[in-house]
Amino acid sequence: EIRAATRALTRSGPAPVTDVAKLCVCDLLVAQCDVNCCCDPDCNAADFSLFTTCSVPIVTGDSRLCSQKAAIYSLDVEANPPERIFKLIDQVNPSVFCIHATNYKQALSFSSPEMPTSENFDQLFKRFSSATFSAEPDSWNMNTDAQNPSDANGTYRYEYGVPIQTVDAFLRLPSPVVSSWCSDANPAGFLVNQATKCTRSVSVEKCGNIQAVSMLFYINSSILAVPKSSQMVNITVQSIVVQSLNGMRTLLNGSDVLRLPMILDELCINIVLGVSYHITYTDAGEIIEAAASFVLGAINKEALSIQQSFEISFTQVNTKPVPLSGNPGYVVGLPVRAGFRPQGYPFPIEILFAALVLNTNKYSQLTILQSTNQDCLAAQGARTPILFGYNMISGCKLRITAAMKCKPLTQTLLNLLKGQSFPEYVASFGNSQTHNVLDWVPITHLHTSEQRIYNTFQSPCQIPVSLEIEVKWTKYGSLVNPQARIVNVTALITTTTLKQLPSGRERTIPITSSVVFTDISSPAEPGYKAWPTINAKLPFDFFFPFV
Amino acid sequence: LSSVPLQMLFYVNGIYYIFYFLATLAMIVYKSQVFSYPDDFLAPDLALLFIMAILEVLRLHLAFCFLRGSKGNLTEEEAPLGLSLVITVGSVLLSVYFLVWQTYVLQADVIINAVLLFTYGLESVLKVIAIAAFV
């Protein structure tokens, strides 16, 4: 009985109130008198005497009806104390088009919405809902027919964005969904380079049980070379880096052994902290190779969660990709591309056939000294690539003792400032090809000295103390989408005199290197079309009889 | 027996009906714009209005047949008049529908339908008298 009653109650909402005498929109406080609300049933005569005005003077139904009831509330301020007057009258609409009657129940009021019950829920959901996400990866399987169009004889291939299929499901790249916790349902898309970081909850007790921290989980299933085929590509382990508890990483020599999580000395070791997939594909959309590089770490008893990072990158077979720094103009933040002209091509004619050797090794790019160590000689050659648009300055302090000789010191400092292989040419555009020699700007080397050398005969020792690279760039192309183009690169070396020190004494001089990017684009001049001219000419024989 | 008042009434009825039809049609269009008038309420109203127009044309044609006859003279035959009376019943019912059971009954609707019903009533009385004169 009670269940039937509650079912009836939930099926329809509360009955609407239509009696104008009982309706009161200003009655907001329950069991309390609202101020200046003349229709409030909680107010008594004493409250009414304190009101100044009636906030709701009239309550009526639809005014388009010919005759309707109206409740009028007003305050009689003349009386002492003021009292409220309530009148219930019939309001008449004088227009000839007033509604005399209506046989359509919902004509003059808002319709109450259908209450959802277990019977009509699915139908209401289909009517009113929009797109929703599904949490189960199994539902992906039904859509693969639509996603992979096949040729007439049934050959399939991977296309951009299509999830990479493995034997059981899809190649998973765990990523954070909604919160930062890892979700294993994110498939890796073909040719979509992704890098994700997410948090996974771990504990030392469940060391061997959590699948997602074991190497096997990531290389277990083989990738299908093309969708829906039986040709499989095994995931090989390319390299393993072991990270200790304090963060130090070591590259392991033999990467054939599969290292599974195990407990050692109250630590759980061989926990996967990062996976980096490298997939090689052909231009026919087939995957031919898959390799994974792992970073394994260890957790102790206090650790409740670890952060895992995942990455996937795609390379086409038989190509060695060179990353562009812009297309065509340089993008701020990408490294400035530089290179060398190979020896043996000095003549201008052969410049057309020469190729610039582009080094993908980042330490042969245009680099600048990285300030890792205060002492220049202990710097160990750490260099950072120069990024377009970022002015950088770095330096160190050089301690000069009496025992130092001029020439070796000069050579050491030049190596320090310029690096092992300082390039000769810088690409003028972010996507300059190596065979267009004219697209490359030579680096101009300048030399200046801090002190003026008066006496050249006695030429004292000059040691380089600062390298300033100035990159002049301009905006090139259309006004609405200007592209950055490097026009000129100068490397200025400043030298100073090294005075012979008395033995035992030391001197410290600062060594600096800097990069400055200067915008030398001339202000844009918009081109206007010529003023329209009136091209009015009389016909040739206009004045025929007379001319 | 030539019933001149009946003839006059038929003419008046014809002219008034044209006005009634146009007015009701215009008001249905007005209602559909101003009020919420869904299609499954609008369609029956319009259909009945057109049916009423057809019935009215038929009825008046039969009535004039009675008055003029095929030869152009005023002949007096009871069959067309009787048929016309029967059709009048249908017209009265439709008029009552537009007075009471329409989706929206405006004050103007009430007025013109009342006048139409009064006209029908008067006509029916005169027709009955005319038929009774033969029988």
Interface residues (C-beta under 8 A of the other chain):
Chain A: C66 S95 V96 F97 C98 I99 H100 A101 T102 N103 Y104 Q106 A107
Chain B: M27 Y30 F35 S36 F41 V100 W101 Q102 T103 Y104 V105 L106 Q107 A108 D109 V110 I111
